[in-house]
Amino acid sequence: MNARSDPLLGELADFAVRPGPIPAAVLTQARHVLLDSVGCALASSRIPSGLALARWAASRPGGARPLGLELSSDRDTAAFVGAQLINAMDFDPVSSAGHDVPAVVSAALVAVEHAGGSGLDLLEAIAVGLEVSARLTARYRELVAELGSHEIRHVGHPLFAPAVVAAIARAEELSAEECRHGIALATWMRPTDTVADYFVRTTVSMAKYTLFGQIAQVGLAAAELARCGFTGPSSVFGADQDFWHIGANREWEPLPMADGEWRHLVRHKLLPTNLPTIAVKAAFSDLVANNDLDADSIEQVVVSAGDSGNHVVMKANRLLTEQDCLLHFPYQLACLALRIPRVLWAVPGTRCRAEVRRFMDHVEVRESKGAARVEVATHDAVFAATASGGGTMTTPLSADHVGALVAKFIECAATVHGAEAASELAQQLLAVNSARVLDSARFASASEPH
């Protein structure tokens, strides 16, 4: 690097390799992120994209174990598969930067396993990676405030590639110089932003709005290149650089960012579904439970809700992709009324069930600028409730109570291990900082991919 290096590049690299004492609260948050990510990956291993990823990973043997699968592959593939599985059903944790968790956690796990590190090493790598993501996001917001959104585009998920390098640098003890080059290379190599395309059309694609596995791969390759002496550009974060100009030109409501030295703030989706619909489903579930209703007794459901996340699929959903069903009110309420486990919502067979389709015909969704409202009508009564509380993109639910996060994990992991083993695995993950060496086999699927 030369004297013209952007100061942010040096700041991020120095922090990644020398973060100083990591506060206990940050490590606790990293532990919760790991728990949630493992649960998401295990649940996703059973859906069509997870099975396809398993077949692909099995064809690429090596010494790394992809998160959520009981097989070994090369490191590159393991990083890709783990990130994809964490995000596949779209109920992974999100941070102030967005969906940075999948790529950071998957790459950190691969790096710690490769380095023979401990559970504490993994938590520190996750914490450092997410913090670098938050600092890049803070810089993005500063540039937008200074220059305007017409000049600085929404960089989107590719921003997380440098954060992946930071996590790997912490896990594999890269030097500050190697880390600077790795971050610079990841910034140069990152994929382009594809989020905007997802927002304007519904496509039949397992790739969703971003291939988070590719972001994990880019970060891994950049770190490996830097370790081998490959150098990267030194001014990648300057305001005039393409890093801030290639993304989508769209308005968005950023999640809150913590104050202080550590800025990352992760919000967990405490039910395996997308945030904007949580309050509606909670209100519906309460109405059903409190009034002793079943699917056969319900004649009509009316949901009045605003523009939840601005997703096209919320308004014209054909249930064609795994993630779309998690954004669709009629489908979700049908699954709840029929008491279908949430981890089966993205399974194609569930979407095709006749009783699910019949119930969906009784659900009407109306636009509303006020608080969301749910009305459930039977042949002789109408029950109504306001859908209040957290559960929107700007007021997401957090993991204030570990019990709620553990319950989500058990619901997800039980599809692979059974409820009792899933409960034991949750406790192991919550104590992962006491493990001498992280054994990723504890996360593995109990059966071969098929």
N, C-alpha and C positions, 0 to 999 in steps of 0.2 A: 504494500500500500504506500501511497505517497502523501505529501503534505496537503494535497487537494482532496483527500478523502472526506466524505461527508461525515460530520461529527456523530450523527445518529448511528452510522455503521459501527464506529468504534465503541460507542456507548453500549450498543446491544451485544456486541461480541465480548466486551469486558465483563458485562453483567452475566452473560451466559456461563463463562468459565470461572468467574469469581463473584457469585451473587451475595456472598457474606452469609451470616446466619439467617436461615429461612425460618420465619415465625411459625410457631406451632399451629396457629390458626390456618396458615397457608398450607401446611402439610396435611392438616385435617381435610381441608377442601380438596386437595389433590387425591387423598384417599377416597373421598366420596366420588370424585370424578372417575377414578379407576373402577370402583364398584359399579357405578352406573354404566360405564362403557363395556365392562365385561358382560353384564346382563343383557345389554342391547345386542352385543355380538352373538351371544348364545341364542337369543330368540331369532335373530336374523339368519342363523345357520340352517334354519328349517324352511325358509321361504325360497321361491325359485331362484332368485339372484344369489342367495347364499349357497344353494346346491351347485349352481353353475361355477361360482368362485371356487368351491371345494374341488370340483372336477379339474379346473384349471391348475390349482395349486398342487394337486396330486401328480400332475404331469410335469412338474418342475421341481424335482427332488433337491434337497439340500439339508442344512443343519439347523434351520430356523423353524419355529412352530407358529403358524398364523393364529392369532387370537380367535378362539371360538371353534377351532377345528382340531381333530385328533389325527394330525398328519404333519409331516415335515416338508418344507420347501426351501428354496433359496431365500436369502434375506430380503431381496428386492420384492419378491412375490409375497412374502409374509407381511411386509409393511403395507403393500397394496391391499391385500385381502382383509387384514385387520381393520384398516380405516374404512373400507367399504362396508364391512359387516356392522361396525358401530353405528353407521349412519343409515343403513339400508331401509329401515322402517321409520326413519325420521323422528325418533323420540330420544335421540342422544342429548346430553347436556349441551347447552349453548353458553357462550360468554359474552362479554361486552363487545367482542369483535365478531361474534357470530358462531358458525360451526367450526371452530378451530380444534375442538377436542378430538374428533376422530383421527385426524392425521397426526397430531402431536402424541396422543396416547399410543397409537399403533407403532409409530417409529421409535418412541421411547422404549417400549417393551422389547422390540427387536434389538435395539442398541444395548440395553441393559443385559439382555440374555447373551448377546455376543461378547460383552465385556466381563461376564461372570459376576455382575453386580448384585446388590442386595435389594430387598424390598424398599428400604429407605432410599437407595440410589434411584429407583424407579419413581418414587414420589417426588424427589427433588427434580428429576428430569422433566416430569410432567409440569410441576410448578414453574420451572424456569421457562419452558416452552410457551406456556400460556401467558406468562408475564411479558415475554417478548412480543407475542401477538398483541397484547393490550397496549404496549408502548407504541407499536407501529400504528395501531388504530387511533391512539391519541394524536399521533403526528398527522394522520390523515384528516382528522377532525379540525386540527389547527390550520391545515392548509386550506380546507374548504372555507373556514371562517375568514381566512386572510384573502384568498383569491377567488372564492365563489365556486359553486358546483359546476358552472359552465367550463371552468378551467381544470378543476380537479375532479376526476371521475370516481365513481364508487368502485374501488379496486376489487372488491368481492373476495371470494374464498381463496384465490391464488395468493393473497397476501400471507397466507399461513405457511407457505414453503420456508421462508426465513425462520419462522418459529420452530419448525421441525428441526432445522439445523441446530438451533439453540438447545433443544432438548437432547439431541444426539451429542452435541459438544459437551454437555454436562455429564452425560452417561459414559462417554468414551474418553473423557479427559483430553479433549483437543486443546491446543494452545490458543491464546488469544488471536495470534496471527492466522492460524488455521481456521478459527471460527469466523474471523472477519472475511476471509476469502470464501468460506463455505456459505455464509449469509449472502455475500455479494453474488456468488454463482447461483444460489437458489432464486434470488430476485431476478436474475437474468434468464434463468431457465424455466421459470414458473409457467404453468399453462395460462391461457387467456381466460378472462371472465366469461362464464356461460350462464350466469344467473339470470340476466335480462331476458335471454331467449326463453327460459323456463316460465317467466312471468307473463309472456305474451301468447303462449300456446301450450296446449296439452299434448304431449307426445307419448307414444308407447315405447318406453325406454327404461331399462334398469339403470342407466347412467344418471338418471334424475337431473338435478340442476348443476351438479359438479361431481367429478370423479375424485373423491377425497383420497382414494388410493394413489392416484397419480401425484397428488401434492405430497403425500408421504414418500413416494419414490423419488421425486425431485429433490426433496430435502436430504434423503439418504445418499443419493448419488452426489449431490453437491458437497456433503461432508466428506465422503470418501475421496472425491477428487482433490479437495483442499488438503486432506491428510497426505496425499501423494505428491503435493507440491504444485498442483494446478491453481493458477491465480485467477481472480475475478476482478471486474471493474470496481473502481474505488468510489465513484460518485453516484451510486445507484439510487440514493434517497434524496437527491437534490430536487427542488420543486419543479425544475424544468425537465426532469427525467421521465421516460416513458412509464416507469412503474406507477406513477400517479395519473396517467392519462389514457391507459389502454382499457380500463374497465368501463362499466355501463354508466350512462348518464341518466340516473334515476334518483328520485327522492326516496328517502327511507328514514324510519324512526330508530335511531340507535338505542341499544340497551344501555342502562346506566353503567357507569364505570366508577370503581371505588377511588377514593382519594388516598393520598399518602404514597409511600415508597413502592408498595405493591399494589398495582392497579387492577389486576385481573379479578373478575367477579363472575363466577360461573352460576348459572341458573339451571336447575334440573327440571326436566319434564317428568313430574312425579307419577304420571300415568303414561303408559306406552301409547302416546298419541301426540298430535301436534298441539302446541300451546293454545292457539286461538279458540279451540273448541272445548277446552277442559271445563270451563264454568258452565257451559250449556249441558254437557253430559252429566256433571255433578248435580245440577238442578233436576234433570230428567230422572236420574237414578233415585234421588230423594223422593220425588213424587211417586215413583213406582213402589219404592219400599214403604213409605209412610202410609200409602193408601192401599197396600196389599194388591197391587195390580199385576196382571201377567199379560203376555203378548196377545193372547186371544181376546182379552177383554177390552183392549185399546182399539178404538175406532178411528181416531185421528190425533195427530200430533202437529202443533203449529209452533215453529221456532221463529222468533223475531230477533234478528241479530244484525250487527253492522258488518262492514267489510272486514272480515277476519283475515288479516295477513295479506290481503290484496291478491290472493291466489286465484287464477282463472278456474282452477279445478274446484274451488268452493262453489262456483256458480254453474258450471257446465261439465260436471264430472261423469265420466262413463266407466269409472272403476277399471281402467285399463292397466294401471301400473300399481306397483306395491305401495308406493307412498301416497298415491292419490286417495286411496280409501281412508287414509287417516285424516283427510281434510274434508270429508263428505258427511254432513249432518245426517241425512236420511239413513245412510249405511251404518254409521256409528250407533245411532239410536236403535236401529234394528238389531245390531249385535248385542247391545246392552239389554234390550227387552227380551231377547232370546237367550240371554246369559251365555253368550259365546265367549270363551277366554280371549282376552285382548291380543295375546300373542298369535292368535289364529286369524286376526282380522285381515292380514295381508295375504293370506293363503288363497289362491284362486278358487279352490273348491268352496270356500266359505262364501265368496262373492256370488257364486252361482247357485247357492242353495235356494230352493223355491220359497221356503218360508221367510228367508231374508228379503227376497225381492218383493214378496207380498206385503211385508211390513213397510218396506220403503215407500210403497204406493200410498200409504196412509200418512206420510210425513210431508208437510208443506213448510218451506223456508221463505220468510219475508224479510225484506230490507228494513232496518231500524237504525235510527241515529242515536237512540237512547240506550239504556241498559238492556242487555239481552233478556228475553222472556221465553218461557216454555209453557205451553198449554197442552194438557193431555185430556182427551175426551173419551168417555165410555158411553154406553147406550143410555145412561141415566144421570151422568154427572160430568162436570168439567173441573179439572184441577190445574192450578197455575202457580208458577214460581218465577221469581226474578233470578237470573243467572249473574250473581255478583261475585266480587272478590278477584283474585289474581287469575291469570290464565290468558293474558293477551301478550303480544310481542313486546309491549312497553311495560307491562306489569306482570312479568312471569312469576311462576311459583319457584320458591327456593327450598333448599334442603334444611329448613330450620329444625326439623325433627328427623333424626336419622332413621327412626322407625318407618317413616313413610318411604324413604329411599330403599330401605331393606325390603319392604313389602313389594315394591316395584321389582327389585332384583329377583326375589324369589318367584314372582309371577312369570318373569322372563326365563330364568334359568331352569325352572321346573319342567319346561318343555323338553329339556335335554337330560337333566339329572334326576328329576323327581323332586318333590317339595322338601323332603327331609335333607337330602344331599345338598340342595340349593341353599337351604338355611345354614348348613355347616360351612359351605363355601363363602357365603356372605360374611360370616364371622372371621374366616381366614383372611379375607380381603380387607376387612376393617382393621386387622392386626398385621397387615403386610409389612409394616416398618420393623417388625421384630424378627422377620425371616432372615436367615443368613444369606441364602441365595433364592431368588425368586424362581419358583418352579411353574413355568407357564402351562405345564401339563394339567395343573389343577383347574385350568379354565377350559380344557379341551372337551369337545363333544364326546358323548358316550358311545356313539356309533359311527361307523364309516360313512362317508358321503355316498349318496345314491341319487 
